[in-house]
Amino acid sequence: MKKFLVLLLILLFANIAFAVNSYDRYGQKTGSYRQTTSGYNSYDRYSSKTGSYKKTSNGYNRYDKYGQKTGSYKKTSSGYNSYDKYGQKTGSYKTNSNGVTTKYDKYGQKVGTFKKDSSGRITEYDKYGRKVGSYR
């Protein structure tokens, strides 16, 4: 589910650039995400393709680097729900009026949050408020 985070953030914060890089808590690059005609591709820190996300009528399907479907994401009134390849719900993402996105597990327990600053950088925090990484 981690690799979907940048795609989700692109969708929730619609003015994020065409290509987005992800970084760990120490500022080291961990990957990148680039828009395609049908969705998005994800890459590791060495620019090797790790997966893709294809747009559907109500969200996105996720595929691994071999083209095998690994999950899906469906739009809701407040964000997105995530599902595994069998259609079982694995979590949800909800954005409030202040633009803060909260991630929940399949039981509805808070897992973390994402906050966008004035420079356009999105910082990810765990449920205790500790920085996990960033996207820009």
PyMOL commands that set and color helices and strands:
alter all, ss='L'
color gray80, all
select helices_A, chain A and resi 4-12
alter helices_A, ss='H'
color red, helices_A
select strands_A, chain A and resi 19-24+29-35+39-44+49-56+59-64+69-75+79-84+89-95+101-105+110-116+122-126+131-135
alter strands_A, ss='S'
color yellow, strands_A
deselect
rebuild
show_as cartoon
